[in-house]
């Protein structure tokens, strides 16, 4: 159970980081 929970947390953290980076890039208007 602990392993699965850890994988889920890492997966969600990765998506959240990518989403934040995407928002920053879009707000700047330049890549």
Secondary structure, 3 states (H helix, E strand, C coil): CHHHHHHHHHHHHHHHHHHHHHHHHHHHCCC
